[in-house]
Amino acid sequence: MAQVIYADDAFHPVDVELEERYISESERLKKERKELLDERRKLKKDKIELEKQLSEYAVRKKLDEKMMSSQKQLFEKKFKILELELQKLAEEKARLEKEKNFYKAVNDNLEGEKNTDPAEVRMLFRGIDNLKDLKKRYKELIKIFHPDNVNGDTSVLQEINRQFDELKSKY
């Protein structure tokens, strides 16, 4: 049953239950508003934190990209050096193989016959086109054919000296 309240000397019936519901609803809405405001503040903080993390990530990403780029350049330089050294090794191997075959052929020719004719000695100086190479080949041949060596022979050494003098005057 509704209770009647008199105010201002006028008759105003007010439903107390309705007023209590109004007050409780008002309090509930105030509480809900406060919770929403708190949540809004929290979301703003989260947004700021997220933006901070995003900017830090962008900086780290940029630094990592620079580091990767410099490491890639370093790797490419090292790889190029390795390629050049491998190429030099291959050339050196080919040169040594050619020299080995040359000395083997010389040794095979000398084992067969001790008396070498001038044509065979001229073959020892084949491929020489300057004085520097001539002197180098001459020293190598002297080491091989000197009479004090096992394969040494005086006649061959004399022919080498004669061919050397001939070619030396030519260059």
C-alpha positions in Angstrom: 0.0 0.0 0.0 1.2 3.4 -0.9 2.0 5.8 1.9 0.8 9.3 1.5 3.1 12.2 2.4 2.0 15.7 2.7 4.4 18.4 1.6 4.0 22.1 1.4 0.5 22.0 2.7 -0.5 20.3 -0.5 -1.5 16.8 -1.0 1.2 15.0 -3.0 1.0 11.2 -2.8 4.5 9.8 -3.4 5.2 6.1 -3.7 8.0 5.4 -1.3 8.9 2.2 -3.0 9.2 4.0 -6.3 11.4 6.6 -4.7 13.6 3.9 -3.1 13.9 2.2 -6.5 14.8 5.5 -8.1 17.5 6.1 -5.5 18.9 2.6 -5.8 18.9 2.8 -9.6 20.6 6.2 -9.4 23.3 4.8 -7.1 23.7 1.8 -9.4 24.1 4.1 -12.4 26.6 6.2 -10.6 28.5 3.1 -9.7 28.4 1.8 -13.2 29.5 5.3 -14.5 32.4 5.2 -12.2 33.4 1.7 -13.3 33.1 2.8 -17.0 35.3 5.8 -16.3 37.8 3.6 -14.5 37.8 1.2 -17.5 38.2 4.2 -19.8 41.3 5.4 -17.9 42.7 1.9 -17.9 42.1 1.6 -21.7 43.9 5.0 -22.2 46.8 3.7 -20.1 46.9 0.5 -22.1 46.7 2.5 -25.4 49.7 4.6 -24.3 51.6 1.5 -23.2 50.8 -0.2 -26.5 52.0 2.9 -28.5 55.2 3.0 -26.5 55.8 -0.7 -27.2 55.0 -0.2 -30.9 57.6 2.7 -31.1 60.2 0.6 -29.3 59.5 -2.3 -31.7 59.9 0.0 -34.7 63.3 1.2 -33.3 64.5 -2.3 -32.6 63.3 -3.4 -36.1 65.2 -0.6 -37.8 68.4 -1.4 -35.8 68.0 -5.1 -36.6 67.6 -4.3 -40.3 70.7 -2.2 -40.3 72.7 -4.9 -38.5 71.4 -7.6 -41.0 72.4 -5.3 -43.9 75.9 -4.8 -42.5 76.3 -8.5 -41.8 75.2 -9.3 -45.3 77.8 -6.9 -46.7 80.5 -8.4 -44.5 79.5 -11.9 -45.6 79.6 -10.9 -49.3 83.1 -9.4 -48.8 84.3 -12.5 -47.1 82.8 -14.7 -49.7 84.4 -12.7 -52.5 87.8 -13.0 -50.7 87.3 -16.7 -50.5 86.4 -17.0 -54.1 89.6 -15.0 -55.1 91.8 -17.1 -52.9 90.2 -20.3 -54.3 90.9 -19.1 -57.8 94.5 -18.3 -56.9 94.9 -21.8 -55.4 93.5 -23.4 -58.5 95.9 -21.4 -60.7 98.8 -22.3 -58.4 97.8 -25.9 -58.6 97.7 -25.9 -62.4 101.1 -24.1 -62.5 102.6 -26.7 -60.1 101.1 -29.6 -62.1 102.5 -28.1 -65.3 106.0 -27.7 -63.7 105.8 -31.2 -62.3 105.0 -32.6 -65.7 107.8 -30.6 -67.2 110.4 -31.9 -64.8 109.0 -35.4 -65.2 109.5 -35.2 -68.9 113.0 -33.9 -68.5 113.9 -36.6 -66.1 112.3 -39.3 -68.4 114.4 -38.0 -71.3 117.6 -38.0 -69.3 117.1 -41.5 -67.9 116.8 -42.9 -71.4 120.0 -41.4 -72.7 122.9 -39.6 -71.1 124.0 -37.8 -74.3 121.5 -35.2 -75.1 121.5 -33.5 -78.5 121.1 -29.7 -78.8 117.5 -30.0 -80.0 116.5 -31.7 -76.8 118.2 -29.0 -74.7 116.5 -26.3 -76.8 113.2 -28.0 -75.7 114.1 -27.3 -72.1 114.0 -23.6 -72.9 110.8 -23.7 -74.8 108.1 -21.2 -73.9 110.6 -18.6 -72.6 110.0 -15.1 -74.0 111.9 -12.8 -71.7 115.3 -12.6 -69.9 113.8 -12.9 -66.4 112.1 -16.2 -67.3 115.2 -17.4 -69.1 117.4 -16.8 -66.0 114.9 -18.6 -63.8 114.7 -21.6 -66.1 118.5 -21.7 -66.3 118.9 -21.8 -62.5 116.3 -24.6 -62.3 118.1 -26.6 -65.0 121.5 -26.1 -63.4 120.2 -27.5 -60.1 118.9 -30.6 -61.9 121.7 -31.3 -64.3 124.8 -30.3 -62.3 127.3 -33.1 -62.5 127.3 -33.4 -58.7 123.6 -34.5 -58.8 122.4 -38.1 -59.4 121.0 -37.2 -62.8 123.8 -34.7 -63.6 125.8 -34.9 -66.8 128.7 -32.6 -67.9 127.8 -32.7 -71.6 124.2 -31.8 -70.9 125.3 -29.0 -68.6 127.6 -27.7 -71.3 124.8 -27.7 -73.9 122.5 -25.9 -71.4 125.1 -23.2 -70.9 125.6 -22.9 -74.6 121.8 -22.6 -75.2 121.5 -20.1 -72.4 124.3 -17.9 -73.8 122.6 -18.0 -77.2 119.2 -17.1 -75.8 120.6 -14.5 -73.5 122.2 -12.6 -76.3 118.9 -12.8 -78.1 116.9 -11.1 -75.3 
